[in-house]
Amino acid sequence: MSAQNTAPQRSQEYDVDSEDVENESEQTETTASAEPEELSLDLIFEVLKNRRRRDVIRYLEERGERTSLSDLAEHVAALENDTTTQALTSSQRKRVYVGLYQCHLPKMDDMDIVNFNQDRGYVELGANVDQLDPYLDPVTTDEQRWHTYYLGLSGLGIAAIALSLAAGLTAALTQVLLGAVVAAYLGLAAYQTYAASVDE
């Protein structure tokens, strides 16, 4: 049976048998102790350019232990939908679960960034994850919202220009300079908006 056929079924089965997880622990410890393989910068950036993969790594690093795919999917889905795990809809959970199961986790497992057991439904950090740390931005609640701040600053700049024109207090050159600053902020806002949409 293909992964495409099994993933939707798995999305309804969120519980991972704790006994099964324990039975696999010895096997996984042997794998994790293997000598890490050097990853190229291209591979590192390929992983980190996607927000969902960054969220997976951060979550696993924060937990510091193996987790079930269902818990991981719920956490990532809550981040993506700006809500809590309790408030998630089944479709929001399923969309992230299937994406992680079919695409992101197998790719990261191939690079030994995570150890993903598809049959048992658990995930943990792999031997090569430390190679990503220098390139992984620290967690910030405003990570994807810089474009909003740039738009706000642009609005303030436009308001300042309008007020100066109305009051007749600003020379033409100053107005041009203020206009250039506003244009720069608008450009940054546009870029950040585009980058955020690509990431998601």
ZAPATOR-368259 format. One record per residue (C-alpha): residue number from 1; residue in one letter; x, y, z. Coordinates in Angstrom, 3 decimals. Last residue first. Example, Ala and Ser with C-alpha at 12.3 -4.5 7.8 and 13.67 -1.06 7.14 Angstrom:
! ZAPATOR-368259
i;aa;X;Y;Z
2;s;13.670;-1.060;7.140
1;a;12.300;-4.500;7.800
//
This chain:
! ZAPATOR-368259
i;aa;X;Y;Z
200;e;4.212;28.609;4.381
199;d;7.687;29.773;3.539
198;v;6.616;31.202;0.170
197;s;3.918;33.324;1.834
196;a;6.360;34.650;4.435
195;a;8.932;35.543;1.762
194;y;6.334;37.453;-0.277
193;t;5.149;39.442;2.739
192;q;8.758;40.110;3.738
191;y;9.564;41.416;0.239
190;a;6.502;43.666;0.101
189;a;7.241;45.066;3.544
188;l;10.854;45.713;2.600
187;g;9.742;47.593;-0.512
186;l;7.210;49.600;1.472
185;y;9.926;50.471;3.972
184;a;12.201;51.675;1.187
183;a;9.409;53.731;-0.387
182;v;8.717;55.386;2.968
181;v;12.382;56.264;3.331
180;a;12.478;57.666;-0.212
179;g;9.385;59.758;0.474
178;l;10.968;61.155;3.611
177;l;13.971;62.144;1.531
176;v;11.773;63.809;-1.085
175;q;9.869;65.678;1.606
174;t;13.141;66.852;3.101
173;l;14.206;68.179;-0.305
172;a;10.932;70.084;-0.754
171;a;11.321;71.923;2.547
170;t;9.064;71.051;5.442
169;l;6.906;73.376;7.539
168;g;3.999;74.014;5.164
167;a;1.544;72.754;7.780
166;a;-0.448;70.673;5.301
165;l;2.688;69.445;3.555
164;s;4.288;68.503;6.865
163;l;1.158;66.679;7.967
162;a;0.944;64.691;4.741
161;i;4.641;63.770;4.938
160;a;4.255;62.586;8.535
159;a;1.170;60.523;7.626
158;i;3.090;58.848;4.804
157;g;5.931;58.027;7.185
156;l;3.524;56.601;9.755
155;g;1.949;54.397;7.091
154;s;5.363;53.138;6.011
153;l;6.170;52.313;9.616
152;g;2.985;50.244;9.832
151;l;3.754;48.444;6.578
150;y;7.224;47.629;7.872
149;y;5.727;46.294;11.102
148;t;3.329;44.041;9.185
147;h;6.178;42.753;6.987
146;w;8.010;41.782;10.172
145;r;5.190;39.407;11.122
144;q;6.556;35.932;10.298
143;e;9.046;35.727;13.144
142;d;6.971;37.762;15.568
141;t;6.708;35.063;18.249
140;t;10.444;34.554;18.081
139;v;12.309;31.260;18.065
138;p;15.999;31.639;17.389
137;d;16.992;31.387;13.736
136;l;18.390;28.060;12.571
135;y;21.603;28.483;10.613
134;p;24.131;27.720;13.356
133;d;21.841;24.925;14.650
132;l;21.565;22.997;11.363
131;q;24.673;20.846;11.839
130;d;23.332;19.774;15.233
129;v;20.486;17.921;13.489
128;n;22.838;15.407;11.868
127;a;22.471;12.542;14.371
126;g;18.688;12.520;14.271
125;l;16.046;14.116;16.483
124;e;12.918;12.123;17.253
123;v;9.718;11.078;15.486
122;y;7.049;8.464;16.200
121;g;4.314;6.764;14.199
120;r;5.214;3.111;14.755
119;d;5.121;2.206;11.050
118;q;6.451;5.542;9.802
117;n;9.450;5.590;12.140
116;f;11.047;8.989;11.608
115;n;14.544;9.609;12.924
114;v;15.249;13.285;12.355
113;i;18.088;15.194;10.728
112;d;19.348;11.878;9.380
111;m;19.339;13.285;5.805
110;d;16.875;10.614;4.649
109;d;14.859;11.259;7.829
108;m;14.499;14.936;6.901
107;k;13.035;13.969;3.524
106;p;10.789;11.322;5.080
105;l;9.625;13.887;7.673
104;h;8.730;16.625;5.191
103;c;6.846;14.788;2.457
102;q;4.303;12.056;3.130
101;y;3.982;12.030;6.897
100;l;4.589;15.737;7.502
99;g;2.162;16.801;4.777
98;v;-0.403;14.198;5.881
97;y;-0.294;15.365;9.492
96;v;-0.385;19.042;8.497
95;r;-3.548;18.654;6.401
94;k;-5.113;16.235;8.912
93;r;-4.762;18.566;11.857
92;q;-6.295;21.517;10.000
91;s;-9.071;19.264;8.671
90;s;-9.857;17.970;12.175
89;t;-10.260;21.528;13.444
88;l;-7.789;22.987;15.901
87;a;-9.079;24.719;19.040
86;q;-7.498;22.277;21.502
85;t;-4.094;22.533;19.776
84;t;-4.206;26.289;20.272
83;t;-4.439;28.911;17.529
82;d;-2.293;30.825;15.065
81;n;-3.200;28.485;12.186
80;e;0.403;27.616;11.333
79;l;1.434;27.389;14.968
78;a;-1.540;25.187;15.888
77;a;-0.840;22.943;12.895
76;v;2.783;22.531;13.983
75;h;1.762;21.477;17.494
74;e;-0.974;19.150;16.270
73;a;1.363;17.495;13.765
72;l;3.991;16.902;16.451
71;d;1.453;15.389;18.826
70;s;0.139;13.094;16.047
69;l;3.642;12.096;14.944
68;s;4.385;10.895;18.441
67;t;7.342;12.308;20.282
66;r;10.861;11.166;21.094
65;e;12.760;13.333;23.538
64;g;14.351;16.727;24.045
63;r;10.974;18.429;24.075
62;e;12.376;21.829;23.059
61;e;14.663;20.276;20.452
60;l;11.778;18.273;18.985
59;y;9.597;21.372;18.751
58;r;12.361;23.461;17.238
57;i;13.147;20.828;14.599
56;v;9.499;20.423;13.579
55;d;8.945;24.190;13.437
54;r;11.941;24.556;11.127
53;r;10.480;21.866;8.875
52;r;7.151;23.679;8.723
51;r;8.876;26.975;7.938
50;n;10.597;25.674;4.820
49;k;13.900;27.328;3.918
48;l;15.554;25.279;6.661
47;v;15.573;21.954;4.845
46;e;16.860;23.177;1.488
45;f;19.259;25.454;3.364
44;i;20.895;22.454;5.016
43;l;20.939;20.455;1.784
42;d;22.620;23.265;-0.150
41;l;25.031;23.879;2.712
40;s;26.233;20.295;2.329
39;l;25.604;17.835;5.130
38;e;28.506;16.050;6.805
37;e;27.502;12.573;7.980
36;p;27.065;11.968;11.675
35;e;28.821;8.882;13.097
34;a;26.213;6.471;14.418
33;s;25.009;6.965;17.989
32;a;21.506;7.908;16.845
31;t;21.095;4.577;15.040
30;t;22.060;2.546;18.105
29;e;19.720;4.628;20.264
28;t;16.934;3.960;17.756
27;q;17.177;0.183;18.066
26;e;17.163;0.310;21.867
25;s;14.120;2.594;21.900
24;e;11.973;0.517;19.519
23;n;10.332;-1.656;22.150
22;e;9.602;1.444;24.224
21;v;7.657;3.025;21.357
20;d;5.611;-0.132;20.860
19;e;4.774;-0.163;24.555
18;s;3.672;3.474;24.374
17;d;1.150;2.645;21.629
16;v;0.856;5.734;19.465
15;d;-2.530;7.456;19.474
14;y;-3.383;9.779;16.565
13;e;-5.250;7.343;14.398
12;q;-7.474;9.480;12.155
11;s;-4.501;10.985;10.265
10;r;-3.176;7.448;9.923
9;q;-6.007;6.560;7.584
8;p;-5.321;9.667;5.472
7;a;-1.624;8.699;5.360
6;t;-2.094;5.076;4.236
5;n;-3.203;5.702;0.666
4;q;-0.562;8.294;-0.165
3;a;2.096;6.231;1.565
2;s;1.390;3.418;-0.917
1;m;0.000;0.000;0.000
//
